[in-house]
Amino acid sequence: MRFVDEFHDPALARSIANGIASVSTRPVQFMEFCGGHTHAILRHGIRDLLPPTVTLRSGPGCPVCVTSQPDVDVAVAMASLPDTIVATYGDLVRVPGTTESLEHARARGGDVRVVYSATDAVAIARQNPDKTVVLVGIGFETTAPTVAAAVLEAAQAGLANFLVLPLLKVTPVIMTALLQSGELKLDGIICPGHVSVITGTDVFEPIPRQFGVGCVVAGFEPLDILRSVRLLVDQIEQGHPSVQNAYERAVTRDGNAVARKLISQVFTACDAEWRGIGTVPSSGLTLGNEYSRFDAAARLGISVPPAHEAEGCRCGDILRGAAMPADCKLFGSACTPAHPVGPCMVSGEGACAAHFAYGADA
Ligand code: SF4
């Protein structure tokens, strides 16, 4: 129990874990969708606390990791355009593209800037009226409202030099696609807390009905995660998969109506390409007609050569839960956080980075 003493309440953690062991009678496999959960699980040694009947698999909930190779290449190509500033969130800068990363483009003289919020990119556009500013909009329902707010701010200010490369993804759609594929037999999903703050828990209701797979929304404290595992195990043992909320202090059934209104005001559903999963209908968000003038892909007309991922990298398998980082021959040798080969080793939410930081067997 390596890190159990780091829990706020180690006795409670042990008590929940003992409770799980006492009720779990059959092997079950749960997916923690969110990369934030993956890191918390490994950091706190939660797998060590669980009985051997419970297996946890990491899912695709890492915005940087699921951004497809062609999309990374397009962002890199935009950073190579004259009089263009590419603004993005930190981790994406280091993700290797087919030939180079945004970091490499910057080293060649490209203007690539890390922003901490989407509206920072609008400020950069105001300060640089003679340049085109492209915000690379990655993430899930959590970041979509902030990108929408940035578009609305730019529209209100009449900024013609602010554009967005919309690479936003939709959580329940990809969960459904993974379950429909049947590649991985799952008994339950630990649903992402931050996404659920926006969406609410109701969006997950079709999953137990359609697939017989339980969904429990969890916060990011280790006790939140342990509690969500207990609820999922109880669902299995009682034969009643359902949607439950183990993050009541932040998540409601309906979510954040204001944030969702922002999303629907600016974006519309589109097919999206996911690393390792492929193109999934209606799993992304793109700019709706009213704001399509801000679409960087349409305005800049970038086309890139066919993309390919690094040979041997198994990020795609890992994002589908079909492989663990240690299954990759490059893990810890050719691929490390200092010299990442794939995005799962780059991102602060990537499974490979988590396994490297906290031990492959954690
Ligand atoms: Fe890709 Fe590196 Fe992870 Fe292997 S260890 S799957 S190369 S990120």
Residues whose N, C-alpha, C, O or C-beta is under 5 A from the ligand:
A	BS01	SF4	G312 C313 R314 C315 P325 C328 L330 F331 C335 V341 G342 P343 C344 M345 C352
